[in-house]
């Protein structure tokens, strides 16, 4: 039986690459998304991967969404917490809405999603929880107090949950991408990328979404059972925690 993998934010950018890589590795994949119906339908048509729409910042929406995925595909063996948003601004100008939206989506979602699947994983004595944090959760970033706090929280969540479930065949790991060639990074002006961002990356280029996806497939594998509580940095040498 193919294992079932669920990827949040799984229809665009890094998430889409993760979904496709897990499918290629033999998993039955479900991809959730928040709002971009056109992108989700395009992804579904191209990949054949079923898509599901819900808000990961809502516990009840996650409960209903995971229930539907498990009814359609079977119990979730691999959960990839990838969904994330940015609402960047200097902290002294940051609104409560900007803080709450990023914390609830980028950190709260790890509770909302993982809580739905952890009991089943414990009962079956197998599970993989892989969360996508960020280089900025490790080193901080100007204008991203909300984002950096949430992404740092993802790392702490991973370390503690890994300890709780290590004896039960469940691994919990986190990946911290650096600057990856996605829509979000492509929105940065080209001259800023070339003058300010890429010179800080020792390998002298942006990462590709597929490079994050390969790391997820590695950690999701049955034979990666001795790796848990780990933070895997995939950033071209830019930062080492």
NUPAFI-589920 format. One line per field, with one value per residue: residue in three letters; x negated, y negated, z of N, C-alpha, C in turn. Coordinates in steps of 0.1 Angstrom, whole numbers, plus 5000, padded with zeros to 4 digits. Each point is the difference from the previous one (the first is absolute). Last residue first. Layout:
aa	ALA,...
n.X	X,...
n.Y	Y,...
n.Z	Z,...
ca.X	X,...
ca.Y	Y,...
ca.Z	Z,...
c.X	X,...
c.Y	Y,...
c.Z	Z,...
//
This chain:
aa	UNK,UNK,UNK,UNK,UNK,UNK,UNK,UNK,UNK,UNK,UNK,UNK,UNK,UNK,UNK,UNK,UNK,UNK,UNK,UNK,UNK,UNK,UNK,UNK,UNK,UNK,UNK,UNK,UNK,UNK,UNK,UNK,UNK,UNK,UNK,UNK,UNK,UNK,UNK,UNK,UNK,UNK,UNK,UNK,UNK,UNK,UNK,UNK,UNK,UNK,UNK,UNK,UNK,UNK,UNK,UNK,UNK,UNK,UNK,UNK,UNK,UNK,UNK,UNK,UNK,UNK,UNK,UNK,UNK,UNK,UNK,UNK,UNK,UNK,UNK,UNK,UNK,UNK,UNK,UNK,UNK,UNK,UNK,UNK,UNK,UNK,UNK,UNK,UNK,UNK,UNK,UNK,UNK,UNK,UNK,UNK,UNK,UNK,UNK,UNK,UNK,UNK,UNK,UNK,UNK,UNK,UNK,UNK,UNK,UNK,UNK,UNK,UNK,UNK,UNK,UNK,UNK,UNK,UNK,UNK,UNK,UNK,UNK,UNK,UNK,UNK,UNK,UNK,UNK,UNK,UNK,UNK,UNK,UNK,UNK,UNK,UNK,UNK,UNK,UNK,UNK,UNK,UNK,UNK,UNK,UNK,UNK,UNK,UNK,UNK,UNK,UNK,UNK,UNK,UNK,UNK,UNK,UNK,UNK,UNK,UNK,UNK,UNK,UNK,UNK,UNK,UNK,UNK,UNK,UNK,UNK,UNK,UNK,UNK,UNK,UNK,UNK,UNK,UNK,UNK,UNK,UNK,UNK,UNK,UNK,UNK,UNK,UNK,UNK,UNK,UNK,UNK,UNK,UNK,UNK,UNK,UNK,UNK,UNK,UNK,UNK,UNK,UNK,UNK,UNK,UNK,UNK,UNK,UNK,UNK,UNK,UNK,UNK,UNK,UNK,UNK,UNK,UNK,UNK,UNK,UNK,UNK,UNK,UNK,UNK,UNK,UNK,UNK,UNK,UNK,UNK,UNK,UNK,UNK,UNK,UNK,UNK,UNK,UNK,UNK,UNK
n.X	4770,4992,5005,4993,4996,5033,5043,5027,4999,5025,5010,5023,5022,4999,4982,4994,5028,5002,5014,5045,5011,5002,4964,4983,5026,4997,4965,5003,5023,4979,4980,5027,5011,4958,4960,4965,4951,4951,4979,4998,5032,5010,5005,5044,5031,4996,4995,5030,5048,5020,5011,5041,5046,5037,5031,4988,5001,5040,5013,4962,4951,4972,4967,4993,5017,5009,5027,5012,5025,5016,5019,5017,5005,5000,4968,4993,5030,4995,4964,5005,5024,4977,4975,5024,5018,4971,4992,5032,5000,4976,5022,5029,4980,4986,5033,5014,4970,4979,4977,4949,4979,4977,4982,5022,5041,4996,4990,5039,5040,5030,5010,5017,5011,5016,5009,5020,5020,5049,5025,4985,5014,5042,5005,4987,5023,5023,4973,4971,5015,5005,4960,4972,5015,4990,4964,5002,5044,5011,4971,5005,5037,5000,4976,5018,5037,4993,4966,4953,4961,4958,4972,4988,5014,5025,5025,5006,5008,5009,5001,4986,4998,5010,5007,5011,5026,5058,5046,5036,5024,5043,5013,4970,5001,5033,4993,4972,5020,5024,4976,4981,5027,5006,4966,4977,4967,4992,5038,5019,5012,4977,4985,4973,4970,4982,4973,5013,5043,5002,4982,5026,5033,4987,4994,5038,5021,4983,5001,4979,4978,4978,4992,4986,4982,4974,4952,4956,4964,5014,5029,4981,4984,5031,5014,4970,4998,5033,4994,4972,5023,5052,5036,5004,5011,5004,5001,5001,4998,5000,4983,5004,5002
n.Y	4723,4979,4976,4993,5040,5023,5018,5038,5029,5029,5022,5040,5036,5049,5045,5047,5024,5004,5033,4999,4953,4951,4968,4992,4974,4954,4977,4989,4961,4958,4988,4986,4953,4968,4960,4959,4979,5000,5023,4982,4959,4952,4974,4998,4965,4952,4985,5022,4997,4959,4986,5016,4996,5028,5036,5046,5028,5022,5035,5035,5023,4996,4992,5026,5041,5040,5045,5042,5046,5049,5056,5051,5044,5006,4981,4952,4960,4960,4971,4972,4960,4961,4977,4974,4957,4964,4980,4970,4956,4967,4978,4965,4958,4974,4975,4959,4964,4975,4960,5007,5045,5051,5045,5044,5000,4987,5033,5035,5042,5047,5054,5055,5052,5055,5055,5051,5033,5000,4972,4955,4971,4981,4962,4958,4969,4957,4965,4975,4959,4959,4982,4976,4957,4959,4974,4973,4977,4971,4963,4964,4971,4969,4958,4965,4978,4967,4962,4970,4968,5002,5037,5004,5028,5042,5047,5054,5059,5059,5059,5048,5050,5054,5056,5056,5039,5004,5028,5008,4985,4975,4988,4973,4954,4974,4987,4963,4957,4984,4982,4958,4962,4986,4974,4957,4978,5017,5001,5023,5035,5039,5037,5044,5018,5003,4968,4960,4981,4980,4956,4964,4986,4972,4954,4972,4987,4977,4997,5032,5053,5056,5054,5056,5052,5051,5023,5010,4971,4963,4971,4968,4961,4965,4970,4966,4961,4968,4970,4962,4968,5006,5030,5016,4983,5034,5055,5057,5057,5059,5052,5049,5054
n.Z	5117,4950,4946,4952,4967,4972,5017,5030,5050,5042,5051,5036,5027,4984,4968,4994,4967,4949,4965,4980,4976,4997,4996,4956,4971,5005,4980,4954,4988,4999,4961,4963,4993,4993,5011,4992,4995,5010,5041,5045,5017,5005,4959,4980,5013,4988,4952,4968,5011,4994,4956,4982,5030,5025,4997,4995,5038,5009,4971,4998,5010,5048,5046,5044,5033,5036,5025,5038,5028,5027,5002,5020,5021,5050,5034,4999,5013,5030,4988,4962,5005,5014,4968,4967,5010,4998,4959,4983,5015,4977,4966,5012,5008,4963,4977,5019,4997,4960,4982,5003,5019,5024,5011,4997,4976,4954,4967,4997,5001,4997,5016,5009,5022,4998,5020,5025,5031,5009,5031,5001,4965,5003,5027,4982,4968,5006,5018,4973,4979,5025,5020,4973,4985,5022,4985,4961,4997,5036,5006,4971,5005,5037,4998,4976,5020,5032,4982,4989,4999,5024,4985,4948,4958,4965,4994,4976,5001,4993,5001,5002,5025,4994,5013,4995,5006,4999,4985,4961,4959,5002,5044,5023,4990,5022,5045,5007,4998,5038,5037,4995,5007,5044,5020,4977,4974,4955,4960,4952,4954,4964,4957,4970,4958,4954,4971,4973,5012,5043,5005,4986,5028,5036,4992,4999,5041,5046,5050,5035,4998,4998,4983,4998,4982,5000,4987,4978,4980,4974,5023,5028,4981,4989,5035,5012,4975,5007,5037,4997,4969,4996,5014,5049,5049,5034,4997,5009,4989,5004,4982,4976,4997
ca.X	5005,4999,5000,5001,4989,4988,4999,4998,4999,4992,5002,4989,4997,5011,4999,4990,5006,4995,4986,5000,4997,5013,5004,4990,5001,5013,4997,4992,5009,5007,4989,4998,5010,5012,5004,5012,5012,5002,5000,4987,5001,4999,4986,4992,5004,5001,4991,4987,4995,4999,4987,4988,4994,4990,5007,5000,4987,4998,5007,5014,5005,5003,5008,4995,4995,4999,4991,5003,4988,5004,4989,5003,4999,5011,5001,4988,5004,5012,4997,4991,5009,5007,4991,4994,5010,5002,4988,5001,5009,4992,4992,5008,5005,4988,4996,5011,5001,5007,5014,5006,4999,5007,4991,4988,5003,5003,4987,4993,4997,4991,5004,4989,5005,4989,5004,4992,4986,4994,5007,4996,4986,5000,5005,4990,4994,5010,5009,4993,4999,5013,5009,4993,5003,5012,4996,4987,4998,5010,4998,4988,5002,5008,4994,4988,5004,5003,5014,5007,5012,5007,5008,4993,4999,4988,5006,4992,5002,4995,5008,4993,5005,4990,5005,4990,4987,4988,4993,4995,4987,4997,5011,4999,4988,5004,5010,4993,4992,5009,5006,4990,4998,5012,5000,5012,5000,4992,4991,5004,4999,5010,4997,5012,5000,5010,4994,4987,5000,5008,4991,4989,5006,5003,4987,4995,5007,4998,5008,5009,4997,5010,4994,5011,4999,5013,5011,5009,4994,4991,5008,5006,4989,4997,5011,5001,4988,5002,5010,4993,4986,4991,5003,4993,4994,5008,4991,5008,4994,5007,5003,4993,5008
ca.Y	4998,5013,4999,4986,4996,4996,4985,5001,4987,5001,4988,4993,4988,4993,4985,4996,5000,4988,5002,5009,5015,5007,5001,5007,5014,5005,5001,5012,5012,5002,5003,5015,5008,5003,5014,5004,5002,4989,5007,5005,5015,5006,4999,5011,5013,5001,4992,5001,5014,5003,4994,5007,4994,4990,4986,4993,4994,4991,4988,5002,4993,5010,4993,4987,4996,4985,4995,4987,4993,4986,4990,4987,5002,5005,5014,5007,5011,5007,5007,5011,5011,5006,5006,5012,5010,5004,5008,5013,5008,5005,5011,5012,5006,5006,5012,5010,5004,5013,4999,4986,4991,4988,4988,5003,5005,4988,4994,4991,4988,4991,4986,4992,4986,4990,4986,4994,5001,5009,5013,5007,5004,5011,5012,5006,5012,5008,5006,5011,5011,5003,5007,5013,5011,5006,5008,5006,5008,5010,5010,5008,5008,5012,5009,5005,5009,5013,5001,5012,4997,4988,5004,4997,4986,4993,4987,4989,4986,4988,4988,4991,4987,4989,4986,4990,5005,4993,4993,5008,5006,5002,5008,5013,5006,5002,5011,5013,5002,5004,5013,5010,5002,5008,5014,5003,4993,5007,4991,4996,4985,4998,4988,4993,5001,5011,5010,5004,5005,5013,5010,5002,5008,5013,5007,5002,5011,4998,4990,4990,4986,4990,4986,4990,4987,4995,4997,5011,5010,5007,5009,5012,5008,5008,5009,5011,5009,5007,5011,5011,4998,4989,4999,5009,4990,4987,4988,4988,4988,4987,4991,4988,4988
ca.Z	5014,5007,5014,5005,5008,4992,4997,4985,4993,4988,4992,4993,5008,5006,5000,5010,5014,5006,5006,5011,4997,5000,5014,5008,4996,5006,5014,5002,4998,5012,5009,4999,5008,4992,5000,5007,4993,4991,4987,4996,4999,5014,5005,4995,5005,5015,5008,4995,5001,5015,5005,4995,4988,5004,5002,4987,4998,5011,4997,5000,4988,4989,4990,4998,4987,4999,4990,4994,4996,4999,5000,4993,4985,4993,5002,4995,4991,5004,5012,4997,4995,5011,5009,4994,4999,5014,5004,4993,5007,5012,4994,4997,5013,5007,4992,5001,5014,5001,4994,5001,4988,5001,5001,5006,5013,5009,5004,4991,5007,4992,4999,4994,5000,4997,4996,4989,5002,4990,5000,5012,4998,4991,5007,5009,4995,4994,5010,5006,4991,4993,5010,5004,4991,5005,5012,4999,4988,4999,5011,4997,4987,5002,5010,4993,4989,5006,5007,4998,4992,5006,5011,5012,5003,5005,5001,5006,4994,5007,4998,4991,5004,4997,5000,4999,5005,4996,5011,5011,4997,4986,4994,5004,4994,4986,5000,5002,4988,4989,5004,4998,4986,4996,5005,5007,5012,5010,5007,5013,5004,5010,5008,5005,5015,5004,5008,4996,4986,5000,5006,4990,4989,5004,5001,4987,4993,4985,4993,5008,4996,5004,5001,5000,5005,4997,5010,5003,5008,4992,4990,5008,5003,4988,4996,5010,4997,4988,5002,5006,5005,4994,4986,4991,4990,5001,5000,4999,5004,4997,5012,5000,5000
c.X	4990,5003,5000,5000,5002,4989,4988,5000,4996,5000,4990,5005,4989,4996,5012,4998,4991,5004,4993,4986,5001,4998,5013,5005,4990,5001,5013,4997,4991,5008,5006,4989,4997,5010,5012,5001,5012,5012,5004,5000,4987,5000,4999,4985,4990,5002,4999,4989,4985,4995,4998,4987,4987,4994,4990,5007,4999,4986,4997,5006,5015,5007,5002,5009,4994,4994,5001,4989,5004,4988,5006,4988,5003,5000,5011,5001,4989,5004,5012,4997,4991,5009,5007,4992,4995,5011,5002,4989,5002,5008,4990,4991,5008,5004,4989,4996,5010,5000,5008,5014,5008,4999,5007,4992,4988,5006,5003,4987,4994,5000,4990,5006,4988,5007,4988,5005,4992,4985,4993,5006,4995,4986,5000,5005,4992,4994,5010,5009,4995,4999,5012,5008,4993,5004,5013,4995,4987,4998,5010,4997,4988,5001,5008,4993,4988,5005,5002,5014,5010,5012,5008,5009,4991,5002,4989,5009,4990,5003,4994,5006,4992,5007,4989,5007,4989,4988,4987,4993,4996,4988,4997,5011,4999,4988,5004,5009,4993,4992,5009,5006,4990,4999,5011,4999,5013,4999,4993,4989,5005,4998,5012,4997,5013,5001,5009,4994,4987,5000,5007,4991,4990,5005,5002,4986,4994,5005,4999,5009,5010,4995,5011,4993,5013,5000,5013,5011,5009,4993,4990,5008,5004,4988,4996,5010,5000,4989,5003,5010,4994,4986,4992,5002,4993,4993,5009,4990,5009,4992,5007,5003,4991
c.Y	5007,4997,5014,4998,4986,4995,4996,4986,5003,4986,5001,4988,4992,4989,4994,4985,4996,5000,4988,5002,5008,5015,5008,5002,5008,5015,5006,5002,5013,5013,5001,5004,5015,5008,5002,5015,5002,5002,4991,5008,5006,5015,5005,4999,5011,5015,5003,4993,5001,5014,5002,4994,5007,4994,4990,4987,4993,4993,4989,4986,5003,4993,5009,4993,4986,4996,4985,4997,4987,4991,4987,4991,4987,5001,5007,5015,5009,5013,5008,5008,5012,5011,5007,5008,5013,5011,5005,5009,5014,5009,5005,5011,5013,5007,5007,5013,5011,5005,5013,5001,4987,4992,4987,4987,5004,5004,4988,4996,4990,4987,4991,4985,4992,4986,4992,4986,4995,5002,5010,5014,5008,5005,5012,5012,5007,5014,5009,5007,5013,5013,5004,5007,5013,5012,5007,5008,5007,5009,5011,5010,5009,5009,5013,5010,5006,5010,5013,5000,5012,4995,4988,5002,4998,4985,4991,4987,4990,4988,4988,4986,4990,4987,4990,4986,4989,5005,4993,4992,5010,5008,5003,5009,5015,5007,5003,5012,5014,5004,5005,5014,5011,5002,5008,5015,5003,4993,5007,4990,4999,4986,4997,4988,4993,5001,5012,5012,5005,5006,5014,5011,5003,5009,5015,5008,5003,5012,5000,4993,4991,4986,4991,4987,4992,4986,4997,4997,5011,5011,5008,5009,5013,5010,5009,5010,5011,5010,5008,5012,5012,5000,4989,4999,5008,4990,4988,4988,4988,4988,4987,4992,4987
c.Z	5010,5015,5007,5015,5007,5008,4992,4995,4985,4993,4988,4992,4993,5009,5005,5000,5011,5015,5005,5006,5012,4999,5001,5015,5008,4997,5008,5015,5002,5000,5015,5010,5001,5009,4991,5000,5010,4990,4988,4986,4994,5000,5014,5005,4995,5005,5015,5008,4996,5002,5014,5004,4996,4987,5005,5001,4987,4998,5010,4996,4998,4989,4988,4989,5001,4987,4999,4990,4993,4997,4997,5001,4992,4985,4992,5001,4995,4992,5005,5012,4996,4995,5012,5011,4996,5000,5014,5004,4994,5008,5011,4995,4997,5013,5007,4993,5001,5015,5001,4994,5002,4987,5002,5003,5009,5013,5010,5006,4991,5007,4993,4999,4996,5000,4996,4997,4988,5001,4990,5001,5012,4997,4991,5007,5010,4997,4994,5010,5007,4991,4993,5011,5004,4991,5005,5012,5000,4988,4998,5011,4998,4987,5000,5008,4993,4990,5006,5007,4998,4992,5006,5012,5013,5003,5006,5000,5006,4993,5008,4999,4992,5002,4998,4999,5000,5007,4996,5010,5010,4997,4986,4995,5004,4992,4985,5000,5001,4987,4988,5004,4997,4985,4994,5004,5009,5013,5011,5006,5015,5005,5009,5009,5005,5015,5003,5007,4995,4986,5000,5006,4990,4989,5004,5000,4987,4992,4985,4991,5007,4996,5005,5003,5000,5006,4993,5010,5004,5008,4992,4991,5008,5003,4989,4996,5010,4996,4988,5002,5006,5006,4993,4985,4989,4991,5001,5001,4998,5005,4995,5012,5000
//
